[in-house]
Amino acid sequence: MHILHVTQNYYPSRGGTQHTMQHVSEYLAQKYNDEVAVYTTNSYYGPNRKNFRKIPLQQEVVNGVQVKRFPFIKIHKPLIRYYSRIKSRVFRGEAGDFLTALNAGPLSPSLRNAMLHTGADVICASSMHYLFADYPSWGNGANSNKPFVLYGALHVKEGEEVSAQYLKRISQADYYIANTGFEKEYLVARGINAAKIKVTGAATDVFEYALQLSEIETIKHKYHLDEGSKVILCLCRHEASKNIEWLLQAYKLLRQQGQHVYLLLAGARGGLTDSLLALAEKDPHIRVLFDFSDKEKCELLKLADMVVLPSVSESFGVVFLEGWSYHKPVIGANIGAIASVIDDGINGLLFKPGDMEDLSEKVKTLLTNNQLCNAFGNNGYQKVMRLYTWPIVSSAFRSVYELAIQSKKGVTV
């Protein structure tokens, strides 16, 4: 099979949909001997980001995958951001779908032309935020009728609706890949054909580092943690959207109750990093970590007693898989996507969003019950092995591609 993947950026050790596309691409090339190409931008950052850092290599082969990077136009972005700020402050409105899409980009004539003239059997694009998700509506291209699969990674917040533009992109695709059953149900309720939505889930392989790691007490010594102490690990970007403040408040309640516990806030730098570092200087039981390797992340997972993600804006929550990979119980917000991943009371616990007392009680339940922690962690590990490894998810992607190709040929599936 000749497969074309289109994604916002592509290089090792990135998260999100790009990380998924990377692993799926490499697995299909190596396991199935598929001819896999990736079209992407020439930026280390997503085309919607303010920062731009050019990747010098226009073409390269990465683990059997042909990667081609395309330049994109950026000159219009400051004007759009300025207009959006003015409109939100003066008129209390948001930029329209057109300007939002134009800002997300990538506005790249060369990428568009390459997609229109690809010789691939099927195209899969991620995610729905970018202009290449409009491929089915371009029309009049040399090959614009190629089977098209959209991997959307839909983030749904409580009380919010997906834009009409996103729903249009999803409806135009031949098939749509969803991360969770909740995502599928949400889209079906908004008029998307259930038959075209396939749920694959996400995946992880961090458990492969397990045999390379030191003993827990040795790792605790490395991070200056007391022996015998309990550790709460939060793995996420240091951004306000992750609701780290909720976890900080819950942690304070636990400390006030006499719980001897450390809080590790580990993740990519973001808008909260400096303030979190300042907080850690005042509290010897808080650690703020960033710029760490995959192996170091696995060290943190091994020493943690639980993994907590307080975010309410997730399409899946891969950190839960990472925690389970090291037999750790997990705690997440009781929202649609996360509740589709965590089986409450079986492999983790769900807390009421915005309720710091409920969150602290859920954490305390795990801090004071080792038997429950072990049961949750083991159940979670079994779930990862059953559903969420790269071979399983990659094969699920390939099955969707086969359906798309057959459907385009008029074969009933």
Backbone hydrogen bonds, N-H to C=O, Kabsch-Sander energy under -0.5 kcal/mol:
donor,donor_aa,acceptor,acceptor_aa,energy
3,I,1,M,-0.7
3,I,35,E,-2.7
4,L,122,V,-2.4
5,H,3,I,-0.5
5,H,37,A,-3.0
6,V,124,C,-2.3
7,T,39,Y,-2.0
8,Q,126,S,-0.5
18,Q,15,G,-0.5
19,H,15,G,-0.8
20,T,16,G,-1.7
21,M,17,T,-2.9
22,Q,18,Q,-2.3
23,H,19,H,-2.1
24,V,20,T,-2.9
25,S,21,M,-2.4
26,E,22,Q,-2.3
27,Y,23,H,-2.5
28,L,24,V,-2.4
29,A,25,S,-1.9
30,Q,26,E,-2.1
31,K,27,Y,-3.3
32,Y,27,Y,-0.5
32,Y,28,L,-1.1
34,D,28,L,-1.9
35,E,1,M,-2.1
36,V,34,D,-1.0
37,A,3,I,-2.6
37,A,35,E,-0.5
38,V,66,Q,-3.1
39,Y,5,H,-2.8
40,T,68,K,-2.2
41,T,8,Q,-0.8
42,N,70,F,-1.3
44,Y,53,R,-2.4
49,R,46,G,-2.1
55,I,42,N,-2.9
58,Q,56,P,-0.6
60,E,67,V,-1.9
62,V,60,E,-0.6
62,V,65,V,-2.7
63,N,61,V,-0.6
65,V,62,V,-1.5
66,Q,36,V,-2.1
67,V,60,E,-3.1
67,V,65,V,-0.7
68,K,38,V,-3.0
68,K,66,Q,-0.5
69,R,58,Q,-3.1
70,F,40,T,-2.5
73,I,107,L,-3.0
77,K,74,K,-1.5
80,I,76,H,-1.9
81,R,77,K,-2.6
82,Y,78,P,-2.3
83,Y,79,L,-2.5
84,S,80,I,-2.5
85,R,81,R,-2.1
86,I,82,Y,-2.3
87,K,83,Y,-2.7
88,S,84,S,-2.2
89,R,85,R,-2.0
90,V,86,I,-3.0
91,F,86,I,-0.6
91,F,87,K,-1.5
92,R,87,K,-0.5
93,G,87,K,-1.4
100,T,96,G,-2.5
101,A,97,D,-2.5
102,L,98,F,-2.3
103,N,99,L,-2.3
104,A,100,T,-2.1
105,G,101,A,-2.5
107,L,73,I,-0.5
108,S,106,P,-1.4
112,R,108,S,-2.4
113,N,109,P,-2.5
114,A,110,S,-2.0
115,M,111,L,-2.2
116,L,112,R,-2.2
117,H,113,N,-1.2
118,T,115,M,-1.1
121,D,2,H,-2.7
122,V,2,H,-1.2
123,I,147,P,-2.7
124,C,4,L,-2.7
125,A,149,V,-2.3
126,S,6,V,-2.4
127,S,151,Y,-0.6
128,M,152,G,-0.7
130,Y,127,S,-1.3
131,L,105,G,-2.4
133,A,130,Y,-2.1
134,D,131,L,-2.2
135,Y,132,F,-1.3
137,S,134,D,-2.2
138,W,134,D,-0.5
138,W,135,Y,-1.6
139,G,135,Y,-0.6
143,N,116,L,-1.9
144,S,141,G,-0.8
146,K,143,N,-1.4
149,V,123,I,-3.1
150,L,175,Y,-2.3
151,Y,125,A,-3.1
151,Y,149,V,-0.5
152,G,150,L,-0.8
152,G,177,I,-1.0
153,A,177,I,-0.6
156,V,154,L,-0.6
156,V,314,E,-0.6
157,K,155,H,-0.5
160,E,157,K,-2.2
167,L,163,S,-2.0
168,K,164,A,-2.1
169,R,165,Q,-2.1
170,I,166,Y,-2.4
171,S,167,L,-2.5
172,Q,168,K,-1.8
173,A,169,R,-1.1
174,D,148,F,-2.0
175,Y,148,F,-1.3
176,Y,196,K,-3.3
177,I,150,L,-2.6
178,A,176,Y,-0.6
178,A,198,K,-2.6
184,K,180,T,-1.6
185,E,181,G,-2.6
186,Y,182,F,-2.7
187,L,183,E,-2.0
188,V,184,K,-2.6
189,A,185,E,-2.1
190,R,187,L,-1.0
191,G,188,V,-1.8
192,I,187,L,-2.2
196,K,193,N,-1.2
197,I,194,A,-1.3
198,K,176,Y,-2.9
198,K,196,K,-0.6
200,T,178,A,-2.2
200,T,198,K,-0.6
201,G,178,A,-1.1
204,T,388,Y,-1.6
208,E,205,D,-1.9
209,Y,206,V,-1.9
210,A,207,F,-1.4
212,Q,209,Y,-2.2
213,L,209,Y,-0.5
213,L,210,A,-1.2
219,I,215,E,-2.0
220,K,216,I,-2.7
221,H,217,E,-1.9
222,K,218,T,-1.6
223,Y,219,I,-1.6
224,H,221,H,-1.3
225,L,220,K,-2.7
229,S,226,D,-1.6
230,K,260,H,-1.4
232,I,262,Y,-3.0
233,L,231,V,-0.5
233,L,306,M,-2.0
234,C,232,I,-0.5
234,C,264,L,-2.9
235,L,233,L,-0.5
236,C,234,C,-0.7
236,C,266,A,-1.9
238,H,268,A,-2.4
239,E,237,R,-2.2
242,K,239,E,-1.6
243,N,240,A,-2.1
244,I,239,E,-0.5
246,W,243,N,-0.9
247,L,243,N,-1.0
248,L,244,I,-2.2
249,Q,245,E,-2.4
250,A,246,W,-2.2
251,Y,247,L,-2.6
252,K,248,L,-2.2
253,L,249,Q,-1.9
254,L,250,A,-2.0
255,R,251,Y,-2.4
256,Q,252,K,-2.3
257,Q,253,L,-1.2
258,G,255,R,-1.5
259,Q,254,L,-2.4
261,V,259,Q,-1.3
262,Y,230,K,-2.8
263,L,285,H,-2.7
264,L,232,I,-3.0
264,L,262,Y,-0.5
265,L,263,L,-0.6
265,L,287,R,-3.2
266,A,234,C,-2.6
266,A,264,L,-0.8
267,G,289,L,-2.2
272,L,238,H,-2.8
273,T,238,H,-0.5
273,T,270,G,-1.3
276,L,272,L,-2.5
277,L,273,T,-2.4
278,A,274,D,-2.1
279,L,275,S,-1.9
280,A,276,L,-2.4
281,E,277,L,-1.5
282,K,278,A,-0.7
282,K,279,L,-0.9
283,D,279,L,-1.1
286,I,283,D,-1.7
287,R,263,L,-2.6
289,L,265,L,-2.4
289,L,287,R,-0.5
297,K,293,S,-2.2
298,C,294,D,-1.9
299,E,295,K,-1.6
300,L,296,E,-2.0
301,L,297,K,-2.0
302,K,298,C,-2.1
303,L,299,E,-2.2
304,A,300,L,-1.5
305,D,231,V,-2.7
306,M,231,V,-1.0
307,V,329,P,-2.0
308,V,233,L,-2.8
309,L,331,I,-2.4
312,V,241,S,-0.6
320,F,317,G,-1.7
321,L,317,G,-0.7
322,E,318,V,-2.1
323,G,319,V,-2.3
324,W,320,F,-2.6
325,S,321,L,-2.2
326,Y,322,E,-0.6
326,Y,323,G,-1.3
327,H,324,W,-2.5
328,K,323,G,-2.1
330,V,347,N,-0.8
331,I,307,V,-2.2
332,G,349,L,-2.0
333,A,309,L,-0.6
333,A,311,S,-0.5
334,N,351,F,-2.6
335,I,333,A,-2.2
339,A,335,I,-3.1
340,S,336,G,-0.9
340,S,337,A,-0.5
341,V,337,A,-0.5
341,V,338,I,-1.1
342,I,338,I,-2.9
344,D,342,I,-1.0
345,G,348,G,-3.1
346,I,343,D,-2.6
347,N,343,D,-2.0
348,G,343,D,-0.8
349,L,330,V,-2.3
351,F,332,G,-2.1
355,D,352,K,-2.1
356,M,354,G,-0.9
359,L,355,D,-2.1
360,S,356,M,-2.6
361,E,357,E,-2.1
362,K,358,D,-2.2
363,V,359,L,-2.3
364,K,360,S,-2.6
365,T,361,E,-2.2
366,L,362,K,-1.3
367,L,363,V,-2.4
368,T,364,K,-1.8
369,N,366,L,-1.0
373,C,369,N,-2.1
374,N,370,N,-2.6
375,A,371,Q,-2.0
376,F,372,L,-2.8
377,G,373,C,-2.8
378,N,374,N,-2.4
379,N,375,A,-2.4
380,G,376,F,-2.5
381,Y,377,G,-2.2
382,Q,378,N,-2.1
383,K,379,N,-1.7
384,V,380,G,-2.2
385,M,381,Y,-2.3
386,R,382,Q,-1.5
387,L,383,K,-2.3
388,Y,383,K,-0.6
388,Y,384,V,-2.0
393,V,389,T,-2.5
394,S,390,W,-2.9
395,S,391,P,-1.8
396,A,392,I,-1.6
397,F,393,V,-2.2
398,R,394,S,-2.3
399,S,395,S,-1.9
400,V,396,A,-1.6
401,Y,397,F,-2.0
402,E,398,R,-2.2
403,L,399,S,-1.9
404,A,400,V,-2.4
405,I,401,Y,-2.4
406,Q,402,E,-2.4
407,S,403,L,-2.7
408,K,404,A,-2.0
409,K,405,I,-1.4
410,G,407,S,-1.2
411,V,406,Q,-2.8
